[in-house]
Amino acid sequence: MNKLKLIITMFMFIFLTGIYLNGYFVFNTTENTFGSNSGSDNVNDGSSTSLGQLVIEGAGYFLQSNSDYQLFLKKVELSGIDAGNTVEIQAALDSAIKNMELAKETYYKILQLANTLDYNPTVLEKLRYFDYNGYREKYNLNIVIFRQVEELLKSGDVRGCYQKCYHTFGVILARLRAVKANAETANVTDIPACWRVNQLYLEIEFFGQYASEVFMNIK
């Protein structure tokens, strides 16, 4: 039911704002790297789903998982004051895990579909000659993360961006489950582990956002 509600919410937002296949925050418009076939193709379940739609769905699940995790951290933080509500804390963590599972599943589909499509040489040329240094300096972007984006996009390896995202989602998911298991067995939250999970969320979110920024600014 939660998955259905999230999909309905995303598509209602797309319909009402008129930005179909044009999201903003995590790898959006990267589908333009591929040829005309990126508009529609068959995925594992046999449905005709565009790469752009999958990218938006994946972003939605990831952002929701991050939101759930931030709520989890908030409740853990406040538990030091008022003892908190362990049921609410567990529910927030469970939701973060569920949405990260959906994000990872969606990126598996993205990788499968992207591997069947040819790159658009015109877009690759634009990515190659984009002023990465100028853009990074203008907006004071994180140099380490932006250079990871630059390395992949400048060489035209958009599939590599998707692969990095898929891999990181898997790492986050494993660590979320470890936090949950520790809380259930030791009845305590592993704070250092929570720090590292939060760091991974932030790093991959910046990575996806920076890639979107480049694609939305190439001429």
Secondary structure, DSSP 8 states (H G I E B T S, - for coil): -HHHHHHHHHHHHHHHHT-TT---SSSTTGGGGB-GGGG--B-TTS-B--HHHHHHHHHHHHHHHHHHHHHHHHHHHHHHHH---HHHHHHHHHHHHHHHHHHHHHHHHHHHHHTTS-B-HHHHHHHHT--HHHHHHHHT--HHHHHHHHHHHHTT-HHHHHHHHHHHHHHHHHHHHHHHHHHHHHSS--HHHHHHHHHHHHHHHHHHHHHHHHHHH--
